[in-house]
Every structure is written in C-alpha cells, then in structure tokens.
Amino acid sequence: MRNVFSSLAALALALGAVGRAPASIVQLPSPGDLSGSDTTAIYTGADGDVVASPYTLTAGGNTLTFTATTGVQFLRVDQGTSWSGDFPDGTKLLWSLDPDANTGSPMSISFASGVSEVGLSVQPDHIADTTFTATAFSGTTAELTIMFTVPGSGGLGFIGFKDTVDSSITSILISSVDSLDSSFNNDFAMGPVTFGNPPTPPGIPEPSTFAIASVSTLGMFLGGYLRRKRTAA
C-alpha cells in the first residue's frame, strides 16, 4: 500500500514539473519583429518636465513603472525640441538624466502583468560609441541579457525581447557605458514602449489542474479497488 501512495505522489510531482516549463525568452532584433497587435505606451507630460522616480504609465490594460535605479528623477523631452538625434521629430521620450545631479541612471521598466514581448528604441546623449546592456526578467529571475553598441556617428539602438512560451516578462533593466567619458554612462533617452499580451488559448487546462485531476482519478480507482477487496474478504 505504501508503494501505491508513493507512486501517486511521484506522479503528481512529475505532472506538476511538466506544467512548469521554463520561460523561453529570445531577442527581437528590430522593431519590425514586434506584433502589429501590440500596445504602445506613450509618455505623458510636457517637454522639459522633471519626472519623479518611479513614474507610472497605464496602457493596454497594463501598468508600466519606470524607475531610475540610482537616482530620484529624470526628464521628459520631445525629439526636435529638447533633444537632438535620430528619433522622428515630435517623439515623446524619457531621458535618464537627473537634472539636479547632472548624472544618468540605469532604468528599470516593470509591468504589473507579465507581457509576451517588449520593445523600445534608445539613444545615447553623448556623441561617442555607447554600449547598451539590457536584461529581461521573469519575476526576480534574469532570463536573458543582450548587449549592443550605438556608434558615435549616430543612430538608434533597439531593445527587444519575446517570450516564446507565455507572458512571463515582468521587467527589463537598461544601462549604458560611454566609450569616451564615463560621466555620460547611463545617459540616454528611451522611446515609447511597445508590448504584447496575447490571450490564453481556450480549452487548455492549467498544468496544476491537470495534475490534480489525474491524481484524483487514480485515487478514486484505488478507493474502489480497496472496497472491492474488503467485500471479497
């Protein structure tokens, strides 16, 4: 009898493990790799506004929180007014610079509900080769880190992640390193954030539900077997 219950317990654990497939996050190389059905969150506020950290933005039924990890504030700027560069004129940007400390900060973007993909363009403030590092998190677990360099000759860098299994991207962390002057480290502007949150396909039970149902069925079978055995005795 002990062996039967041990087998049931092992089966439950195995079924649960099957359901807890690890996140499979990959890099999206360009904005064109994002889905056309995604939501784009546009920064609020006027050009030149000093924005306290954390700053929240609601779009597409989700809430995004932008945090300067080593500072207390940053700036809202519009391309073509306060910020020169390669974003289209009028693009609303969030600049990592703290205007009082005159220093930049790594930026964290978190989602109240996990997303299936996320993408945004970034641009360094200083005219120098600038290397960006971006990490996608699922909860507190760092799932994937990417690095790329925006040349001093100009241009934008794109940060894109996609979860090929579910919607488990909960935050991304962005930092930058200037090749010529470390005082410009983490000094960059971020364009609007695009993200996706597809619905769960209908008719597919959650793995935990499947495991419970399977063990319950085996338990009923075992109970019927024991009752028949006692009656026969």
N, C-alpha and C positions, 0 to 999 in steps of 0.2 A: 504493500500500500504506500509506504514511504517513497518508493521509487516512482509510483504513478504521479504523486503530487509534485515530486521533484521535476518530473518531465513536463508537467503543466507549467510550473514556474519558469523553467528554461524556455519553453515555447513562448510564453508571454514576453520574456526579455528579448528573445530573438525577433519577434514581430515588432516590438517597440523599436528595436535598433534599426530594422528595415525602414520604418517610417521616419526616423530621424536622420535622413540623408543630409550630408554636409552641404553648406551653401557652395555654389559653383559660380564665383564672380569672375568675369573676364573684362578686359579693357575694351572700350569702344574708341577706335582711333580718330573718328571725326564726327562733327555734328550730324552729318548725313546718315550715320548709323543709328540715330535715335528714331523711335517710332513716331509717325505723324500724329498719333492719337495722344501723345504725351501732353502734360500740362507744363506751361512755362510761367514761373513766378517772377513778376516784375517788381523791382524795388520801389517802395513808396517814399514820399518825402521830396523836398525840393533840392535843386542843385546847390551844393555847398553846405547842406545841413550836417551838423555834427551829430552822429548817431551813437547812442549809448549801447554798450555791450552788456548783455545779449540783446539782439534785435530780432523780433519775430515777424513772420510774414505768413499769411494764410492764402493758400491757392489750391484749387482742385480737391477740396475736402481734406487737405493735409496742412499741418503747421510746420514751417521751417524755422529753425532757430540758428542765428548766426552769432558766433562767439569769437571775440579776439582773445586767444588763449593766454597772451602775456600782456594784454592792455585792457583799458576800460572803455575805449570808444574808438570810432573810426569815422569816415566821411562818406556821404552820398554825393556823387558827382555825375554830371551828364557829359557824354562824349561830345566834343566840339565846343564846350563852354568852359569847363574847368579842367578838362583832361584831354591832352593831345594823344593821338595814336591811331590805331587801326580798327577800332570798333566803328560801326556806322554812326554817323552824326545823329545825336539825339538819344543814343542808347543810354539807359539808366544803369549806372554802375555803383558798386560798393567798393570803396577804396580802403585797404587795410591800415592806412596811416592814421596814427593818433596825432591830431594837430597840435596838442599841447606838449606831448613828449617828443614830437617830431620823429617818431620811430614806428616801424611797421610791426605786425604781429602775425604769427600763423593764424589761420582762420578755420574754425570748425563749423560745418553745416550739418545740423541734425534734423531728422524727420520724426514727427510724432507717431506716424505709422510707417513701417518699413516700405521701401519702394523697390520696384523691379529693375529700374535703371535710372541713371542720373548723368547729366552732362552740363558743362558750362565752359566758357572761354575765359582766359585770364591774360593779363598784360602787365609786364613789369613797368615800374615808374622810371627807372634809370636806363639810359641808352648803353647797355652792356649785355653781353651774354648772361642770361639768367636761367638757372636750373630750378625747375619746379619738382616738388615731391608731393604726391597725393596718395592717401591711403583710404580705402573703403572698409568700413566696419559693419559687422553684424552683431549688434549688442555691444559688448566690450571687446569682442574679438576682431583683431585686424586681419581681414581676409585677403586683401591684395594691395600692394604698393606699386605705383608706377612713377617713372622719372622721365623728364624730357627737358630740352633746353630751347628757350626762345632766343634767337640771335639778336645781337645789338643792332643789327641792320633794321629791325622792326618785325612786326607780325604779332599774331596771337597764338597762344597755346591752348589746346583743348584737353579738358579733363573729362573722361567718360568711363562709366562702369555699368556693367549689366549683370544681373543675377539670372543665370540660365535655369535655375531650379524653382525659385519662388520670389517673394518680395521681402527679402531679408536685409537689404541695405538700409541701415538706420542712421549712418552718419558718414561724412568724409572729412578728412583733415588735410589742409593745404598749406605748404610752406615754400619759400623760395630762397635761393642763395645767389647773390650778385658776384660776378667773376672779378670785378674791379674794385668795389668799395663795399665792405661789409656793413656799413651804415645803411645801405639800401637793401639788406636782407629782409625778406618778408614784407617788402614794399611793392604792392601790386593791386590792380583793380580786377574785380570779378564781374562778368556779365550776368545777365538773367540766368536763373537755374531751371533747367528742364528735367522733368522726372516722370516716370510711368508707374502706374499702379493697377495692373490688369486684374479682372475679377477671377476668383477661384472657379475652375470648371465645375459645373453641376454634376451631381450624381457620383462623385468620388468621395468615399468616406475618409475622414481623418485617420491616419495610421493608428493612433491610440484607440479610436473607436473600433477599428477592425481587430486589433489585438484583443480588446475586452470581449468583443462578440465571439471571437474564436475560442477563447478560453472558457467563456460561459457555456458555449455549445458542448465543449468537451466535458465540462463539469456536469452538465445535465446528463450526458451519456454515461458518465461514471456513476452518477447517483442512481440512474435506472438500473445499471448493471448490478450495483450492490444490493438494491431492493430485491431484484430477481434472485440473487444468490441467497439472501436471507430467507426468502419464501421457499426456495427449493430445499433449504436445510430444514 
